[in-house]
Amino acid sequence: MLESYLPILVLIALALMFALGSVAFSFIFGPKKPSEVKLAPYECGMPLIGTAREQFSVKFYMVAMTFIVFDIEVVFLYPWAVVFKQLGMYGAGVMGFFVFVLIIGLAYEWKKGALEW
């Protein structure tokens, strides 16, 4: 029984050896020439402008939540479409209600101006 796990254990051991070996080799053979420029905070290759504690507009969060809601909708619609014929009218009714709730949410967001750029 345990011999069936041997290939998995060997793979895990090889992965750990590779990871630790890569870190060790880069530490041993990597260049070590620190300077003030190299030790400075780095973000996209541009000098820092302003503070990191900048506040974002509420509209940013509204767009993000809208994306998440409609992204999750697709996650539920795809499996339903795959088994549509097997579910029959009950499945169509339940999914119709789901899409109806999403359409009401979209209409609410549209009315509130969350989709305006």
Z-matrix of the N, CA and C atoms (Angstrom, degrees):
N
C 1 1.455
C 2 1.529 1 110.78
N 3 1.320 2 117.52 1 -45.17
C 4 1.458 3 119.73 2 -178.43
C 5 1.523 4 112.83 3 -71.92
N 6 1.327 5 117.48 4 -24.81
C 7 1.463 6 118.84 5 -179.71
C 8 1.526 7 112.04 6 -67.40
N 9 1.328 8 118.68 7 -19.83
C 10 1.464 9 120.52 8 177.13
C 11 1.534 10 111.05 9 -72.33
N 12 1.329 11 117.79 10 -20.35
C 13 1.458 12 121.68 11 178.15
C 14 1.521 13 112.65 12 -89.44
N 15 1.317 14 118.52 13 -7.08
C 16 1.452 15 122.25 14 -177.28
C 17 1.530 16 112.65 15 -59.21
N 18 1.333 17 121.03 16 -45.67
C 19 1.473 18 119.01 17 178.65
C 20 1.537 19 112.94 18 -60.34
N 21 1.323 20 116.62 19 -36.16
C 22 1.469 21 119.74 20 178.90
C 23 1.515 22 110.32 21 -67.27
N 24 1.320 23 117.07 22 -42.71
C 25 1.461 24 120.59 23 178.99
C 26 1.529 25 111.13 24 -65.12
N 27 1.322 26 117.17 25 -38.76
C 28 1.465 27 120.18 26 177.37
C 29 1.528 28 109.95 27 -64.03
N 30 1.326 29 118.16 28 -42.45
C 31 1.457 30 122.05 29 178.56
C 32 1.527 31 111.27 30 -62.58
N 33 1.318 32 117.09 31 -42.73
C 34 1.467 33 120.79 32 178.17
C 35 1.522 34 110.20 33 -63.76
N 36 1.330 35 117.13 34 -42.42
C 37 1.461 36 120.87 35 179.30
C 38 1.527 37 110.74 36 -63.58
N 39 1.328 38 118.04 37 -42.70
C 40 1.459 39 121.13 38 178.32
C 41 1.529 40 111.43 39 -64.07
N 42 1.321 41 116.64 40 -40.97
C 43 1.464 42 120.42 41 178.97
C 44 1.522 43 110.71 42 -63.79
N 45 1.321 44 117.53 43 -42.89
C 46 1.467 45 120.90 44 178.15
C 47 1.522 46 111.46 45 -65.12
N 48 1.330 47 117.10 46 -42.10
C 49 1.459 48 120.08 47 178.68
C 50 1.533 49 110.60 48 -63.39
N 51 1.325 50 117.13 49 -41.24
C 52 1.461 51 120.42 50 178.82
C 53 1.526 52 110.81 51 -63.63
N 54 1.333 53 117.05 52 -45.73
C 55 1.462 54 120.92 53 -178.40
C 56 1.521 55 110.90 54 -64.04
N 57 1.319 56 116.72 55 -49.43
C 58 1.468 57 120.28 56 -179.48
C 59 1.524 58 111.04 57 -66.77
N 60 1.329 59 117.36 58 -37.15
C 61 1.461 60 120.96 59 177.62
C 62 1.519 61 111.90 60 -64.58
N 63 1.313 62 117.31 61 -40.54
C 64 1.466 63 120.71 62 178.82
C 65 1.524 64 110.99 63 -63.17
N 66 1.309 65 116.60 64 -44.06
C 67 1.467 66 120.39 65 179.25
C 68 1.526 67 110.13 66 -65.64
N 69 1.326 68 116.86 67 -43.48
C 70 1.471 69 120.48 68 -179.06
C 71 1.524 70 110.78 69 -64.50
N 72 1.338 71 118.30 70 -45.22
C 73 1.459 72 120.63 71 -179.74
C 74 1.526 73 111.83 72 -63.76
N 75 1.338 74 117.69 73 -40.10
C 76 1.463 75 119.19 74 179.44
C 77 1.527 76 110.49 75 -68.50
N 78 1.327 77 117.67 76 -33.03
C 79 1.461 78 120.59 77 177.74
C 80 1.524 79 110.83 78 -70.56
N 81 1.323 80 116.91 79 -40.65
C 82 1.466 81 121.09 80 -176.94
C 83 1.523 82 111.47 81 -75.80
N 84 1.341 83 117.45 82 -48.23
C 85 1.454 84 121.17 83 -171.77
C 86 1.527 85 114.66 84 -100.37
N 87 1.314 86 118.08 85 -5.45
C 88 1.466 87 121.03 86 -177.34
C 89 1.511 88 112.20 87 -72.24
N 90 1.339 89 117.73 88 153.55
C 91 1.465 90 120.61 89 179.11
C 92 1.526 91 110.47 90 -67.93
N 93 1.335 92 113.88 91 140.89
C 94 1.462 93 119.71 92 -179.18
C 95 1.527 94 108.67 93 -125.85
N 96 1.323 95 116.60 94 75.70
C 97 1.462 96 121.90 95 179.52
C 98 1.527 97 108.83 96 -127.20
N 99 1.338 98 117.91 97 70.41
C 100 1.465 99 118.34 98 -179.08
C 101 1.528 100 111.14 99 -69.27
N 102 1.314 101 114.63 100 143.57
C 103 1.462 102 120.74 101 175.66
C 104 1.523 103 107.31 102 -139.06
N 105 1.317 104 114.90 103 173.28
C 106 1.462 105 118.39 104 -179.21
C 107 1.524 106 111.44 105 -64.02
N 108 1.303 107 116.83 106 -35.99
C 109 1.463 108 121.10 107 -179.65
C 110 1.527 109 110.48 108 -69.35
N 111 1.334 110 117.20 109 -42.32
C 112 1.463 111 119.98 110 -178.93
C 113 1.519 112 112.54 111 -69.65
N 114 1.327 113 117.58 112 -28.50
C 115 1.459 114 120.82 113 -178.80
C 116 1.534 115 112.43 114 -88.50
N 117 1.315 116 117.99 115 -4.32
C 118 1.465 117 121.35 116 179.40
C 119 1.529 118 109.87 117 -72.97
N 120 1.329 119 118.16 118 153.37
C 121 1.470 120 120.34 119 177.03
C 122 1.527 121 110.38 120 -60.24
N 123 1.303 122 115.64 121 142.15
C 124 1.467 123 120.69 122 -175.23
C 125 1.515 124 109.67 123 -121.87
N 126 1.326 125 116.12 124 130.97
C 127 1.460 126 119.92 125 175.87
C 128 1.521 127 108.15 126 -149.26
N 129 1.294 128 116.57 127 105.61
C 130 1.462 129 123.89 128 175.25
C 131 1.523 130 113.60 129 60.94
N 132 1.311 131 119.26 130 19.68
C 133 1.451 132 121.21 131 177.13
C 134 1.514 133 114.63 132 73.34
N 135 1.320 134 117.38 133 10.98
C 136 1.461 135 120.55 134 -178.46
C 137 1.529 136 109.01 135 -115.17
N 138 1.321 137 117.93 136 150.10
C 139 1.466 138 119.55 137 176.33
C 140 1.524 139 110.66 138 -65.55
N 141 1.307 140 115.66 139 152.95
C 142 1.466 141 120.71 140 -178.29
C 143 1.521 142 110.48 141 -67.60
N 144 1.318 143 115.07 142 135.21
C 145 1.466 144 121.24 143 177.43
C 146 1.516 145 106.80 144 -128.70
N 147 1.291 146 116.99 145 119.95
C 148 1.453 147 120.35 146 177.52
C 149 1.516 148 112.58 147 79.96
N 150 1.314 149 114.48 148 -166.98
C 151 1.458 150 121.00 149 -177.33
C 152 1.523 151 110.62 150 -103.25
N 153 1.307 152 115.80 151 157.87
C 154 1.457 153 120.51 152 177.74
C 155 1.526 154 111.28 153 -78.92
N 156 1.304 155 117.63 154 -10.64
C 157 1.463 156 122.46 155 -177.81
C 158 1.528 157 111.94 156 -93.39
N 159 1.317 158 117.07 157 29.85
C 160 1.455 159 122.16 158 -178.59
C 161 1.523 160 110.79 159 -68.42
N 162 1.325 161 116.86 160 138.03
C 163 1.460 162 120.80 161 179.67
C 164 1.522 163 109.72 162 -86.27
N 165 1.331 164 115.06 163 142.00
C 166 1.455 165 121.23 164 178.16
C 167 1.517 166 109.21 165 -98.86
N 168 1.312 167 115.27 166 152.35
C 169 1.456 168 121.42 167 177.20
C 170 1.528 169 109.53 168 -67.50
N 171 1.311 170 116.36 169 150.19
C 172 1.455 171 121.40 170 176.84
C 173 1.524 172 109.98 171 -62.47
N 174 1.327 173 117.14 172 -29.39
C 175 1.457 174 121.75 173 179.89
C 176 1.530 175 111.16 174 -60.56
N 177 1.326 176 117.03 175 -34.05
C 178 1.465 177 120.86 176 176.69
C 179 1.530 178 110.04 177 -60.23
N 180 1.319 179 117.14 178 -45.82
C 181 1.458 180 120.79 179 -179.55
C 182 1.522 181 111.50 180 -69.10
N 183 1.313 182 117.48 181 -34.81
C 184 1.465 183 120.50 182 177.66
C 185 1.527 184 111.08 183 -63.89
N 186 1.331 185 116.36 184 -42.78
C 187 1.467 186 119.99 185 178.44
C 188 1.524 187 109.91 186 -65.21
N 189 1.330 188 117.16 187 -41.15
C 190 1.464 189 120.88 188 179.76
C 191 1.526 190 111.05 189 -63.19
N 192 1.328 191 117.33 190 -44.33
C 193 1.471 192 119.92 191 179.58
C 194 1.524 193 111.07 192 -67.47
N 195 1.326 194 116.89 193 -36.62
C 196 1.466 195 120.02 194 177.44
C 197 1.522 196 110.16 195 -62.86
N 198 1.319 197 116.51 196 -43.87
C 199 1.463 198 119.95 197 178.33
C 200 1.522 199 110.67 198 -60.44
N 201 1.321 200 117.66 199 -44.16
C 202 1.463 201 120.84 200 -178.67
C 203 1.527 202 110.74 201 -63.55
N 204 1.325 203 117.15 202 -44.23
C 205 1.471 204 120.41 203 -178.89
C 206 1.525 205 110.84 204 -60.75
N 207 1.325 206 117.08 205 -47.47
C 208 1.457 207 118.80 206 -176.25
C 209 1.526 208 112.16 207 -79.93
N 210 1.305 209 118.02 208 -19.03
C 211 1.459 210 121.02 209 172.37
C 212 1.525 211 109.71 210 -72.03
N 213 1.313 212 116.67 211 -41.28
C 214 1.468 213 120.64 212 178.08
C 215 1.527 214 109.99 213 -67.67
N 216 1.330 215 116.81 214 -31.22
C 217 1.465 216 119.76 215 176.70
C 218 1.527 217 110.62 216 -58.12
N 219 1.305 218 116.79 217 -43.31
C 220 1.463 219 120.45 218 -179.75
C 221 1.528 220 110.41 219 -65.63
N 222 1.312 221 116.74 220 -35.79
C 223 1.470 222 120.53 221 178.65
C 224 1.524 223 110.39 222 -61.22
N 225 1.326 224 118.00 223 -35.92
C 226 1.460 225 120.53 224 179.28
C 227 1.528 226 112.69 225 -84.72
N 228 1.319 227 117.75 226 -28.42
C 229 1.459 228 119.96 227 -178.48
C 230 1.532 229 112.51 228 -74.69
N 231 1.304 230 118.26 229 -34.09
C 232 1.467 231 119.95 230 -176.47
C 233 1.530 232 112.52 231 -63.81
N 234 1.339 233 119.84 232 -51.61
C 235 1.470 234 117.79 233 178.65
C 236 1.527 235 112.56 234 -63.94
N 237 1.326 236 117.04 235 -32.82
C 238 1.456 237 120.06 236 178.37
C 239 1.532 238 109.70 237 -64.21
N 240 1.337 239 116.90 238 -40.63
C 241 1.461 240 120.25 239 -179.87
C 242 1.529 241 111.23 240 -66.48
N 243 1.318 242 116.76 241 -30.53
C 244 1.466 243 120.24 242 -179.58
C 245 1.530 244 110.99 243 -68.10
N 246 1.337 245 117.59 244 -39.57
C 247 1.472 246 121.46 245 -176.68
C 248 1.529 247 111.46 246 -108.38
N 249 1.315 248 117.86 247 26.72
C 250 1.462 249 122.26 248 -175.27
C 251 1.526 250 112.39 249 -56.59
N 252 1.326 251 118.62 250 -46.99
C 253 1.462 252 121.68 251 -176.50
C 254 1.523 253 112.15 252 -67.92
N 255 1.307 254 117.69 253 -30.99
C 256 1.472 255 120.53 254 -178.75
C 257 1.525 256 111.72 255 -75.40
N 258 1.326 257 118.22 256 -27.83
C 259 1.458 258 120.99 257 -177.34
C 260 1.519 259 112.97 258 -79.33
N 261 1.301 260 116.63 259 -27.27
C 262 1.457 261 120.09 260 177.58
C 263 1.520 262 112.61 261 72.50
N 264 1.323 263 114.64 262 -153.81
C 265 1.466 264 120.96 263 -176.36
C 266 1.521 265 111.94 264 -69.50
N 267 1.326 266 116.84 265 -33.03
C 268 1.470 267 119.27 266 178.51
C 269 1.532 268 110.25 267 -61.08
N 270 1.323 269 117.20 268 -47.08
C 271 1.466 270 121.28 269 178.79
C 272 1.515 271 112.21 270 -62.83
N 273 1.342 272 116.78 271 -38.85
C 274 1.454 273 120.34 272 178.32
C 275 1.531 274 110.79 273 -65.54
N 276 1.333 275 116.48 274 -39.45
C 277 1.465 276 120.14 275 179.30
C 278 1.520 277 112.44 276 -66.98
N 279 1.313 278 116.32 277 -44.08
C 280 1.467 279 120.25 278 179.96
C 281 1.529 280 110.21 279 -64.54
N 282 1.323 281 117.21 280 -44.08
C 283 1.459 282 119.73 281 179.61
C 284 1.524 283 111.01 282 -69.84
N 285 1.329 284 117.00 283 -32.82
C 286 1.461 285 119.88 284 175.09
C 287 1.516 286 111.09 285 -61.98
N 288 1.328 287 117.26 286 -42.32
C 289 1.462 288 121.26 287 177.18
C 290 1.531 289 110.47 288 -63.41
N 291 1.326 290 116.76 289 -41.62
C 292 1.461 291 121.72 290 178.66
C 293 1.525 292 110.69 291 -60.33
N 294 1.325 293 116.75 292 -47.12
C 295 1.463 294 120.70 293 179.85
C 296 1.526 295 109.97 294 -67.29
N 297 1.327 296 118.21 295 -35.71
C 298 1.462 297 121.82 296 177.25
C 299 1.525 298 110.86 297 -60.86
N 300 1.325 299 117.55 298 -44.59
C 301 1.466 300 121.25 299 178.00
C 302 1.530 301 110.09 300 -62.31
N 303 1.326 302 116.86 301 -40.41
C 304 1.463 303 119.65 302 178.49
C 305 1.529 304 111.65 303 -66.26
N 306 1.316 305 117.42 304 -37.23
C 307 1.458 306 120.24 305 178.75
C 308 1.530 307 110.18 306 -67.02
N 309 1.319 308 117.17 307 -37.99
C 310 1.465 309 119.88 308 176.21
C 311 1.528 310 110.07 309 -63.18
N 312 1.342 311 116.76 310 -41.74
C 313 1.466 312 119.92 311 176.73
C 314 1.517 313 112.12 312 -62.86
N 315 1.319 314 117.23 313 -40.63
C 316 1.461 315 121.05 314 178.16
C 317 1.529 316 110.47 315 -64.98
N 318 1.325 317 117.55 316 -42.74
C 319 1.464 318 120.70 317 178.17
C 320 1.530 319 110.78 318 -62.45
N 321 1.323 320 117.12 319 -40.11
C 322 1.473 321 121.12 320 178.32
C 323 1.528 322 110.35 321 -62.58
N 324 1.327 323 116.52 322 -46.55
C 325 1.463 324 119.65 323 179.80
C 326 1.526 325 111.08 324 -64.39
N 327 1.316 326 116.64 325 -39.30
C 328 1.461 327 120.93 326 178.93
C 329 1.531 328 110.30 327 -62.89
N 330 1.350 329 115.87 328 -43.05
C 331 1.458 330 120.62 329 -179.90
C 332 1.531 331 111.81 330 -65.45
N 333 1.330 332 116.76 331 -37.55
C 334 1.459 333 121.37 332 179.85
C 335 1.523 334 113.15 333 -76.60
N 336 1.339 335 117.22 334 -11.92
C 337 1.463 336 121.00 335 178.53
C 338 1.510 337 114.15 336 86.18
N 339 1.324 338 117.60 337 19.53
C 340 1.455 339 120.40 338 -179.15
C 341 1.523 340 112.10 339 -70.96
N 342 1.319 341 117.87 340 -18.68
C 343 1.456 342 121.06 341 -178.61
C 344 1.517 343 112.79 342 -97.20
N 345 1.335 344 117.76 343 1.68
C 346 1.458 345 122.16 344 178.21
C 347 1.519 346 109.32 345 -81.62
N 348 1.328 347 115.88 346 136.08
C 349 1.476 348 119.27 347 179.42
C 350 1.489 349 109.72 348 -102.36
